[in-house]
Amino acid sequence: MRMRKCPRCESYSLRDTCPKCREKTIIPKPPKFSLEDRWGKYRRMLKRELKKKMGTK
């Protein structure tokens, strides 16, 4: 069994459908690691902006 994630409510479950919203769940896969990450700069910028909006450090 694998941990699955609901794309709608973003809760985790082991089921094929989300117990909360009955949406089909997916298996979240991490992105491939690369030392030459072309988009890393933008991901970090977005993460900083989201933290500022949420008011956390």
mmJSON file of the N, C-alpha and C atoms, coordinates in Angstrom:
{"data_MODEL":{"atom_site":{
"group_PDB":["ATOM","ATOM","ATOM","ATOM","ATOM","ATOM","ATOM","ATOM","ATOM","ATOM","ATOM","ATOM","ATOM","ATOM","ATOM","ATOM","ATOM","ATOM","ATOM","ATOM","ATOM","ATOM","ATOM","ATOM","ATOM","ATOM","ATOM","ATOM","ATOM","ATOM","ATOM","ATOM","ATOM","ATOM","ATOM","ATOM","ATOM","ATOM","ATOM","ATOM","ATOM","ATOM","ATOM","ATOM","ATOM","ATOM","ATOM","ATOM","ATOM","ATOM","ATOM","ATOM","ATOM","ATOM","ATOM","ATOM","ATOM","ATOM","ATOM","ATOM","ATOM","ATOM","ATOM","ATOM","ATOM","ATOM","ATOM","ATOM","ATOM","ATOM","ATOM","ATOM","ATOM","ATOM","ATOM","ATOM","ATOM","ATOM","ATOM","ATOM","ATOM","ATOM","ATOM","ATOM","ATOM","ATOM","ATOM","ATOM","ATOM","ATOM","ATOM","ATOM","ATOM","ATOM","ATOM","ATOM","ATOM","ATOM","ATOM","ATOM","ATOM","ATOM","ATOM","ATOM","ATOM","ATOM","ATOM","ATOM","ATOM","ATOM","ATOM","ATOM","ATOM","ATOM","ATOM","ATOM","ATOM","ATOM","ATOM","ATOM","ATOM","ATOM","ATOM","ATOM","ATOM","ATOM","ATOM","ATOM","ATOM","ATOM","ATOM","ATOM","ATOM","ATOM","ATOM","ATOM","ATOM","ATOM","ATOM","ATOM","ATOM","ATOM","ATOM","ATOM","ATOM","ATOM","ATOM","ATOM","ATOM","ATOM","ATOM","ATOM","ATOM","ATOM","ATOM","ATOM","ATOM","ATOM","ATOM","ATOM","ATOM","ATOM","ATOM","ATOM","ATOM","ATOM","ATOM","ATOM","ATOM","ATOM","ATOM"],
"id":[1,2,3,4,5,6,7,8,9,10,11,12,13,14,15,16,17,18,19,20,21,22,23,24,25,26,27,28,29,30,31,32,33,34,35,36,37,38,39,40,41,42,43,44,45,46,47,48,49,50,51,52,53,54,55,56,57,58,59,60,61,62,63,64,65,66,67,68,69,70,71,72,73,74,75,76,77,78,79,80,81,82,83,84,85,86,87,88,89,90,91,92,93,94,95,96,97,98,99,100,101,102,103,104,105,106,107,108,109,110,111,112,113,114,115,116,117,118,119,120,121,122,123,124,125,126,127,128,129,130,131,132,133,134,135,136,137,138,139,140,141,142,143,144,145,146,147,148,149,150,151,152,153,154,155,156,157,158,159,160,161,162,163,164,165,166,167,168,169,170,171],
"type_symbol":["N","C","C","N","C","C","N","C","C","N","C","C","N","C","C","N","C","C","N","C","C","N","C","C","N","C","C","N","C","C","N","C","C","N","C","C","N","C","C","N","C","C","N","C","C","N","C","C","N","C","C","N","C","C","N","C","C","N","C","C","N","C","C","N","C","C","N","C","C","N","C","C","N","C","C","N","C","C","N","C","C","N","C","C","N","C","C","N","C","C","N","C","C","N","C","C","N","C","C","N","C","C","N","C","C","N","C","C","N","C","C","N","C","C","N","C","C","N","C","C","N","C","C","N","C","C","N","C","C","N","C","C","N","C","C","N","C","C","N","C","C","N","C","C","N","C","C","N","C","C","N","C","C","N","C","C","N","C","C","N","C","C","N","C","C","N","C","C","N","C","C"],
"label_atom_id":["N","CA","C","N","CA","C","N","CA","C","N","CA","C","N","CA","C","N","CA","C","N","CA","C","N","CA","C","N","CA","C","N","CA","C","N","CA","C","N","CA","C","N","CA","C","N","CA","C","N","CA","C","N","CA","C","N","CA","C","N","CA","C","N","CA","C","N","CA","C","N","CA","C","N","CA","C","N","CA","C","N","CA","C","N","CA","C","N","CA","C","N","CA","C","N","CA","C","N","CA","C","N","CA","C","N","CA","C","N","CA","C","N","CA","C","N","CA","C","N","CA","C","N","CA","C","N","CA","C","N","CA","C","N","CA","C","N","CA","C","N","CA","C","N","CA","C","N","CA","C","N","CA","C","N","CA","C","N","CA","C","N","CA","C","N","CA","C","N","CA","C","N","CA","C","N","CA","C","N","CA","C","N","CA","C","N","CA","C","N","CA","C","N","CA","C","N","CA","C"],
"label_alt_id":[null,null,null,null,null,null,null,null,null,null,null,null,null,null,null,null,null,null,null,null,null,null,null,null,null,null,null,null,null,null,null,null,null,null,null,null,null,null,null,null,null,null,null,null,null,null,null,null,null,null,null,null,null,null,null,null,null,null,null,null,null,null,null,null,null,null,null,null,null,null,null,null,null,null,null,null,null,null,null,null,null,null,null,null,null,null,null,null,null,null,null,null,null,null,null,null,null,null,null,null,null,null,null,null,null,null,null,null,null,null,null,null,null,null,null,null,null,null,null,null,null,null,null,null,null,null,null,null,null,null,null,null,null,null,null,null,null,null,null,null,null,null,null,null,null,null,null,null,null,null,null,null,null,null,null,null,null,null,null,null,null,null,null,null,null,null,null,null,null,null,null],
"label_comp_id":["MET","MET","MET","ARG","ARG","ARG","MET","MET","MET","ARG","ARG","ARG","LYS","LYS","LYS","CYS","CYS","CYS","PRO","PRO","PRO","ARG","ARG","ARG","CYS","CYS","CYS","GLU","GLU","GLU","SER","SER","SER","TYR","TYR","TYR","SER","SER","SER","LEU","LEU","LEU","ARG","ARG","ARG","ASP","ASP","ASP","THR","THR","THR","CYS","CYS","CYS","PRO","PRO","PRO","LYS","LYS","LYS","CYS","CYS","CYS","ARG","ARG","ARG","GLU","GLU","GLU","LYS","LYS","LYS","THR","THR","THR","ILE","ILE","ILE","ILE","ILE","ILE","PRO","PRO","PRO","LYS","LYS","LYS","PRO","PRO","PRO","PRO","PRO","PRO","LYS","LYS","LYS","PHE","PHE","PHE","SER","SER","SER","LEU","LEU","LEU","GLU","GLU","GLU","ASP","ASP","ASP","ARG","ARG","ARG","TRP","TRP","TRP","GLY","GLY","GLY","LYS","LYS","LYS","TYR","TYR","TYR","ARG","ARG","ARG","ARG","ARG","ARG","MET","MET","MET","LEU","LEU","LEU","LYS","LYS","LYS","ARG","ARG","ARG","GLU","GLU","GLU","LEU","LEU","LEU","LYS","LYS","LYS","LYS","LYS","LYS","LYS","LYS","LYS","MET","MET","MET","GLY","GLY","GLY","THR","THR","THR","LYS","LYS","LYS"],
"label_asym_id":["A","A","A","A","A","A","A","A","A","A","A","A","A","A","A","A","A","A","A","A","A","A","A","A","A","A","A","A","A","A","A","A","A","A","A","A","A","A","A","A","A","A","A","A","A","A","A","A","A","A","A","A","A","A","A","A","A","A","A","A","A","A","A","A","A","A","A","A","A","A","A","A","A","A","A","A","A","A","A","A","A","A","A","A","A","A","A","A","A","A","A","A","A","A","A","A","A","A","A","A","A","A","A","A","A","A","A","A","A","A","A","A","A","A","A","A","A","A","A","A","A","A","A","A","A","A","A","A","A","A","A","A","A","A","A","A","A","A","A","A","A","A","A","A","A","A","A","A","A","A","A","A","A","A","A","A","A","A","A","A","A","A","A","A","A","A","A","A","A","A","A"],
"label_entity_id":["1","1","1","1","1","1","1","1","1","1","1","1","1","1","1","1","1","1","1","1","1","1","1","1","1","1","1","1","1","1","1","1","1","1","1","1","1","1","1","1","1","1","1","1","1","1","1","1","1","1","1","1","1","1","1","1","1","1","1","1","1","1","1","1","1","1","1","1","1","1","1","1","1","1","1","1","1","1","1","1","1","1","1","1","1","1","1","1","1","1","1","1","1","1","1","1","1","1","1","1","1","1","1","1","1","1","1","1","1","1","1","1","1","1","1","1","1","1","1","1","1","1","1","1","1","1","1","1","1","1","1","1","1","1","1","1","1","1","1","1","1","1","1","1","1","1","1","1","1","1","1","1","1","1","1","1","1","1","1","1","1","1","1","1","1","1","1","1","1","1","1"],
"label_seq_id":[1,1,1,2,2,2,3,3,3,4,4,4,5,5,5,6,6,6,7,7,7,8,8,8,9,9,9,10,10,10,11,11,11,12,12,12,13,13,13,14,14,14,15,15,15,16,16,16,17,17,17,18,18,18,19,19,19,20,20,20,21,21,21,22,22,22,23,23,23,24,24,24,25,25,25,26,26,26,27,27,27,28,28,28,29,29,29,30,30,30,31,31,31,32,32,32,33,33,33,34,34,34,35,35,35,36,36,36,37,37,37,38,38,38,39,39,39,40,40,40,41,41,41,42,42,42,43,43,43,44,44,44,45,45,45,46,46,46,47,47,47,48,48,48,49,49,49,50,50,50,51,51,51,52,52,52,53,53,53,54,54,54,55,55,55,56,56,56,57,57,57],
"pdbx_PDB_ins_code":[null,null,null,null,null,null,null,null,null,null,null,null,null,null,null,null,null,null,null,null,null,null,null,null,null,null,null,null,null,null,null,null,null,null,null,null,null,null,null,null,null,null,null,null,null,null,null,null,null,null,null,null,null,null,null,null,null,null,null,null,null,null,null,null,null,null,null,null,null,null,null,null,null,null,null,null,null,null,null,null,null,null,null,null,null,null,null,null,null,null,null,null,null,null,null,null,null,null,null,null,null,null,null,null,null,null,null,null,null,null,null,null,null,null,null,null,null,null,null,null,null,null,null,null,null,null,null,null,null,null,null,null,null,null,null,null,null,null,null,null,null,null,null,null,null,null,null,null,null,null,null,null,null,null,null,null,null,null,null,null,null,null,null,null,null,null,null,null,null,null,null],
"Cartn_x":[0.845,0.0,0.883,0.41,1.124,0.244,0.889,0.181,-0.313,-1.553,-2.153,-2.627,-2.761,-3.147,-4.324,-5.255,-6.406,-6.006,-6.167,-5.805,-6.774,-7.958,-8.972,-8.804,-8.805,-8.712,-7.322,-6.414,-5.018,-4.825,-5.753,-5.575,-4.974,-4.343,-3.681,-4.521,-4.424,-5.183,-4.504,-4.918,-4.436,-5.455,-6.579,-7.667,-7.55,-8.279,-8.307,-9.173,-10.121,-10.948,-10.813,-10.91,-10.768,-11.98,-11.755,-12.895,-13.647,-13.013,-13.657,-14.538,-13.95,-14.682,-15.007,-14.631,-14.933,-14.268,-13.211,-12.436,-11.43,-11.071,-10.07,-8.696,-7.985,-6.683,-5.572,-4.424,-3.262,-2.071,-1.053,0.176,1.118,1.415,2.3,3.73,4.345,5.724,6.604,7.73,8.629,9.281,9.643,10.317,11.703,12.207,13.553,14.569,15.601,16.648,17.679,18.081,19.11,19.966,21.261,22.141,21.982,21.6,21.395,19.901,19.306,17.871,17.55,16.89,16.581,15.515,14.588,13.453,13.544,14.637,14.798,14.693,15.257,15.224,13.777,12.947,11.56,10.738,11.011,10.324,10.637,11.905,12.294,11.654,11.584,10.937,9.458,8.78,7.373,7.168,8.048,7.946,8.085,9.037,9.221,7.981,7.413,6.217,5.041,4.874,3.772,3.949,5.194,5.445,5.119,5.441,5.13,3.623,2.888,1.434,0.802,1.368,0.832,1.278,2.306,2.775,3.692,4.335,5.279,6.675,7.65,9.041,9.544],
"Cartn_y":[-1.186,0.0,1.24,2.255,3.518,4.64,5.63,6.826,7.562,8.022,8.723,10.089,11.029,12.394,12.831,13.504,14.04,15.377,15.559,16.833,17.964,17.619,18.632,19.225,18.37,18.88,18.685,18.065,17.862,17.078,16.169,15.29,13.971,13.251,11.994,10.818,9.731,8.53,7.337,6.144,4.933,4.407,5.059,4.62,5.224,4.627,5.133,6.381,6.552,7.755,8.433,9.725,10.512,10.282,9.963,9.76,11.051,12.218,13.5,13.999,14.061,14.689,13.722,12.463,11.41,11.631,12.428,12.669,11.533,11.227,10.191,10.678,9.84,10.224,9.85,10.523,10.268,9.914,9.318,9.037,10.206,10.996,12.144,11.676,12.18,11.804,13.045,12.9,14.052,14.336,15.579,15.882,15.254,14.982,14.438,15.447,14.95,15.824,16.062,17.318,17.67,18.792,18.67,19.741,20.977,20.791,21.894,22.198,22.553,22.81,24.154,24.102,25.319,26.165,25.547,26.263,26.448,26.039,26.143,27.561,28.499,29.911,30.39,30.035,30.48,29.78,28.509,27.785,28.403,28.75,29.372,30.751,31.517,32.83,32.68,31.737,31.499,31.07,30.212,29.741,30.908,31.812,32.986,33.881,34.089,34.93,34.329,33.018,32.355,32.444,32.322,32.448,33.847,34.865,36.244,36.453,35.888,36.039,35.34,34.188,33.42,33.992,34.851,35.487,34.629,33.633,32.786,33.037,32.597,32.777,31.575],
"Cartn_z":[0.0,0.0,0.0,-0.68,-0.753,-0.241,0.309,0.754,-0.48,-0.424,-1.546,-1.078,-2.027,-1.696,-2.559,-1.931,-2.658,-3.28,-4.587,-5.216,-4.869,-4.43,-4.138,-2.734,-1.706,-0.327,0.27,-0.468,-0.1,1.195,1.479,2.628,2.144,3.063,2.724,3.182,2.437,2.737,2.084,2.453,1.801,0.791,0.695,-0.186,-1.589,-2.527,-3.904,-4.045,-3.123,-3.112,-1.754,-1.759,-0.536,0.367,1.644,2.539,2.857,2.682,2.987,1.848,0.633,-0.476,-1.618,-1.481,-2.476,-3.83,-3.845,-5.067,-5.235,-6.461,-6.713,-6.24,-5.496,-4.963,-5.933,-5.76,-6.598,-5.711,-6.291,-5.566,-5.803,-4.758,-4.95,-5.168,-6.192,-6.506,-6.368,-5.713,-5.624,-6.975,-7.216,-8.48,-8.511,-9.696,-9.836,-9.331,-8.664,-8.152,-9.238,-9.37,-10.328,-9.748,-9.869,-9.418,-10.291,-11.529,-12.469,-12.569,-11.434,-11.354,-12.008,-13.158,-13.904,-13.222,-12.502,-11.944,-10.434,-9.801,-8.359,-7.842,-8.575,-8.177,-8.041,-8.987,-8.987,-7.917,-7.656,-6.591,-5.233,-5.022,-3.752,-3.595,-4.68,-4.63,-4.276,-4.886,-4.618,-3.165,-2.679,-1.303,-0.326,-0.59,0.269,0.254,-0.928,-1.043,-0.286,-0.402,0.304,1.812,2.279,3.708,4.204,3.396,3.781,3.878,2.926,2.935,4.129,4.503,5.624,6.965,6.959,8.164,9.012,8.393,9.123,8.601,9.385,8.959,8.242],
"occupancy":[1.0,1.0,1.0,1.0,1.0,1.0,1.0,1.0,1.0,1.0,1.0,1.0,1.0,1.0,1.0,1.0,1.0,1.0,1.0,1.0,1.0,1.0,1.0,1.0,1.0,1.0,1.0,1.0,1.0,1.0,1.0,1.0,1.0,1.0,1.0,1.0,1.0,1.0,1.0,1.0,1.0,1.0,1.0,1.0,1.0,1.0,1.0,1.0,1.0,1.0,1.0,1.0,1.0,1.0,1.0,1.0,1.0,1.0,1.0,1.0,1.0,1.0,1.0,1.0,1.0,1.0,1.0,1.0,1.0,1.0,1.0,1.0,1.0,1.0,1.0,1.0,1.0,1.0,1.0,1.0,1.0,1.0,1.0,1.0,1.0,1.0,1.0,1.0,1.0,1.0,1.0,1.0,1.0,1.0,1.0,1.0,1.0,1.0,1.0,1.0,1.0,1.0,1.0,1.0,1.0,1.0,1.0,1.0,1.0,1.0,1.0,1.0,1.0,1.0,1.0,1.0,1.0,1.0,1.0,1.0,1.0,1.0,1.0,1.0,1.0,1.0,1.0,1.0,1.0,1.0,1.0,1.0,1.0,1.0,1.0,1.0,1.0,1.0,1.0,1.0,1.0,1.0,1.0,1.0,1.0,1.0,1.0,1.0,1.0,1.0,1.0,1.0,1.0,1.0,1.0,1.0,1.0,1.0,1.0,1.0,1.0,1.0,1.0,1.0,1.0,1.0,1.0,1.0,1.0,1.0,1.0],
"B_iso_or_equiv":[0.0,0.0,0.0,0.0,0.0,0.0,0.0,0.0,0.0,0.0,0.0,0.0,0.0,0.0,0.0,0.0,0.0,0.0,0.0,0.0,0.0,0.0,0.0,0.0,0.0,0.0,0.0,0.0,0.0,0.0,0.0,0.0,0.0,0.0,0.0,0.0,0.0,0.0,0.0,0.0,0.0,0.0,0.0,0.0,0.0,0.0,0.0,0.0,0.0,0.0,0.0,0.0,0.0,0.0,0.0,0.0,0.0,0.0,0.0,0.0,0.0,0.0,0.0,0.0,0.0,0.0,0.0,0.0,0.0,0.0,0.0,0.0,0.0,0.0,0.0,0.0,0.0,0.0,0.0,0.0,0.0,0.0,0.0,0.0,0.0,0.0,0.0,0.0,0.0,0.0,0.0,0.0,0.0,0.0,0.0,0.0,0.0,0.0,0.0,0.0,0.0,0.0,0.0,0.0,0.0,0.0,0.0,0.0,0.0,0.0,0.0,0.0,0.0,0.0,0.0,0.0,0.0,0.0,0.0,0.0,0.0,0.0,0.0,0.0,0.0,0.0,0.0,0.0,0.0,0.0,0.0,0.0,0.0,0.0,0.0,0.0,0.0,0.0,0.0,0.0,0.0,0.0,0.0,0.0,0.0,0.0,0.0,0.0,0.0,0.0,0.0,0.0,0.0,0.0,0.0,0.0,0.0,0.0,0.0,0.0,0.0,0.0,0.0,0.0,0.0,0.0,0.0,0.0,0.0,0.0,0.0],
"pdbx_formal_charge":[null,null,null,null,null,null,null,null,null,null,null,null,null,null,null,null,null,null,null,null,null,null,null,null,null,null,null,null,null,null,null,null,null,null,null,null,null,null,null,null,null,null,null,null,null,null,null,null,null,null,null,null,null,null,null,null,null,null,null,null,null,null,null,null,null,null,null,null,null,null,null,null,null,null,null,null,null,null,null,null,null,null,null,null,null,null,null,null,null,null,null,null,null,null,null,null,null,null,null,null,null,null,null,null,null,null,null,null,null,null,null,null,null,null,null,null,null,null,null,null,null,null,null,null,null,null,null,null,null,null,null,null,null,null,null,null,null,null,null,null,null,null,null,null,null,null,null,null,null,null,null,null,null,null,null,null,null,null,null,null,null,null,null,null,null,null,null,null,null,null,null],
"auth_seq_id":[1,1,1,2,2,2,3,3,3,4,4,4,5,5,5,6,6,6,7,7,7,8,8,8,9,9,9,10,10,10,11,11,11,12,12,12,13,13,13,14,14,14,15,15,15,16,16,16,17,17,17,18,18,18,19,19,19,20,20,20,21,21,21,22,22,22,23,23,23,24,24,24,25,25,25,26,26,26,27,27,27,28,28,28,29,29,29,30,30,30,31,31,31,32,32,32,33,33,33,34,34,34,35,35,35,36,36,36,37,37,37,38,38,38,39,39,39,40,40,40,41,41,41,42,42,42,43,43,43,44,44,44,45,45,45,46,46,46,47,47,47,48,48,48,49,49,49,50,50,50,51,51,51,52,52,52,53,53,53,54,54,54,55,55,55,56,56,56,57,57,57],
"auth_comp_id":["MET","MET","MET","ARG","ARG","ARG","MET","MET","MET","ARG","ARG","ARG","LYS","LYS","LYS","CYS","CYS","CYS","PRO","PRO","PRO","ARG","ARG","ARG","CYS","CYS","CYS","GLU","GLU","GLU","SER","SER","SER","TYR","TYR","TYR","SER","SER","SER","LEU","LEU","LEU","ARG","ARG","ARG","ASP","ASP","ASP","THR","THR","THR","CYS","CYS","CYS","PRO","PRO","PRO","LYS","LYS","LYS","CYS","CYS","CYS","ARG","ARG","ARG","GLU","GLU","GLU","LYS","LYS","LYS","THR","THR","THR","ILE","ILE","ILE","ILE","ILE","ILE","PRO","PRO","PRO","LYS","LYS","LYS","PRO","PRO","PRO","PRO","PRO","PRO","LYS","LYS","LYS","PHE","PHE","PHE","SER","SER","SER","LEU","LEU","LEU","GLU","GLU","GLU","ASP","ASP","ASP","ARG","ARG","ARG","TRP","TRP","TRP","GLY","GLY","GLY","LYS","LYS","LYS","TYR","TYR","TYR","ARG","ARG","ARG","ARG","ARG","ARG","MET","MET","MET","LEU","LEU","LEU","LYS","LYS","LYS","ARG","ARG","ARG","GLU","GLU","GLU","LEU","LEU","LEU","LYS","LYS","LYS","LYS","LYS","LYS","LYS","LYS","LYS","MET","MET","MET","GLY","GLY","GLY","THR","THR","THR","LYS","LYS","LYS"],
"auth_asym_id":["A","A","A","A","A","A","A","A","A","A","A","A","A","A","A","A","A","A","A","A","A","A","A","A","A","A","A","A","A","A","A","A","A","A","A","A","A","A","A","A","A","A","A","A","A","A","A","A","A","A","A","A","A","A","A","A","A","A","A","A","A","A","A","A","A","A","A","A","A","A","A","A","A","A","A","A","A","A","A","A","A","A","A","A","A","A","A","A","A","A","A","A","A","A","A","A","A","A","A","A","A","A","A","A","A","A","A","A","A","A","A","A","A","A","A","A","A","A","A","A","A","A","A","A","A","A","A","A","A","A","A","A","A","A","A","A","A","A","A","A","A","A","A","A","A","A","A","A","A","A","A","A","A","A","A","A","A","A","A","A","A","A","A","A","A","A","A","A","A","A","A"],
"auth_atom_id":["N","CA","C","N","CA","C","N","CA","C","N","CA","C","N","CA","C","N","CA","C","N","CA","C","N","CA","C","N","CA","C","N","CA","C","N","CA","C","N","CA","C","N","CA","C","N","CA","C","N","CA","C","N","CA","C","N","CA","C","N","CA","C","N","CA","C","N","CA","C","N","CA","C","N","CA","C","N","CA","C","N","CA","C","N","CA","C","N","CA","C","N","CA","C","N","CA","C","N","CA","C","N","CA","C","N","CA","C","N","CA","C","N","CA","C","N","CA","C","N","CA","C","N","CA","C","N","CA","C","N","CA","C","N","CA","C","N","CA","C","N","CA","C","N","CA","C","N","CA","C","N","CA","C","N","CA","C","N","CA","C","N","CA","C","N","CA","C","N","CA","C","N","CA","C","N","CA","C","N","CA","C","N","CA","C","N","CA","C","N","CA","C","N","CA","C","N","CA","C"],
"pdbx_PDB_model_num":[1,1,1,1,1,1,1,1,1,1,1,1,1,1,1,1,1,1,1,1,1,1,1,1,1,1,1,1,1,1,1,1,1,1,1,1,1,1,1,1,1,1,1,1,1,1,1,1,1,1,1,1,1,1,1,1,1,1,1,1,1,1,1,1,1,1,1,1,1,1,1,1,1,1,1,1,1,1,1,1,1,1,1,1,1,1,1,1,1,1,1,1,1,1,1,1,1,1,1,1,1,1,1,1,1,1,1,1,1,1,1,1,1,1,1,1,1,1,1,1,1,1,1,1,1,1,1,1,1,1,1,1,1,1,1,1,1,1,1,1,1,1,1,1,1,1,1,1,1,1,1,1,1,1,1,1,1,1,1,1,1,1,1,1,1,1,1,1,1,1,1]
}}}
